């Protein structure tokens, strides 16, 4: 009986940790990173001479109950000739687990040459993890894992980033979760009963590299290829290639391809600039060959607002 119960507990622990809290890519993911690149690298705040607000809502793996749902809002731009400021808030929910975070950044930018600018950024904030036990399906309500209240952990967080940009291009890198804070997921009572800390982990530092180049085919049409590399210890490095074509700076279409072995996927992008201040975007992530039997794809919506100077 004890063996059966321990197996049941192990399954529940796996479900809780499945969202990537302990290993692999731990941070919320978005497809339209070209339109909200500040979420990836706070140093891009030094590129723009205006403030902008971007909101992204992502519903991943449509058709699967309790699939990941992500909401992100960010505001960023140039505060003065050399200083850029920004902030972001996000909420990421997967089944009984949720992650809420907020951060503010300071960017210092200066000219390397007449046409090339270097921006350095430091971002600080917090991340709160929560496990809602009532949302965990269990066979035995007396399971020790279910004792006590919800698990809530709040940790400090920091990101360093840099970005090199020209008139039509940029390339940069960021290291989120720079502090590698320890994440203790288990209740103290549970850890004491089973004398275990094996399900604890750290907020592993990631390495993000992001870049793009805009090429004007003619006065009306431009094309922007991009790439986004994601690396974290304990997981295979992922890389996305994207391309976006824009017509008269008003309508754009694009495609992203993420290389991830059997989980490689393609996403289609569509956007429209309503006027000089507002733009909207949508992306549809097609299911990979390994997951097409389980869900019908992922949907992501974006709203961008350019604030007056």
Secondary structure, DSSP 4 states (H G I P E B T S, - for coil): -HHHHHHHHHHHHHHHHTTTTSSS--S---S-TTT-GGGT-GGGGGT-SS-EEEEEEEE-STTSTT--EEEEEEEEEESSSSEEEEEEEEEEEETTEEEEEEEEEEEEEEESSSS-EEEEEEEEEEEEEEE-GGGS--S-TT-GGGSSS-EEEEEEEEEEEEEEE-SSEEEEEEE-STT--EE--S-HHHHHHHT--TT-EE-PPEEEEEEEEEEESSSSEEEEEEEEEEEETTS--EEEEEEEEEETTTEEEEEEEEE-GGG-EEEEEEEEE-SSSEEEEEEEEPPPTTTTTT---EEEEEEEEEPP-
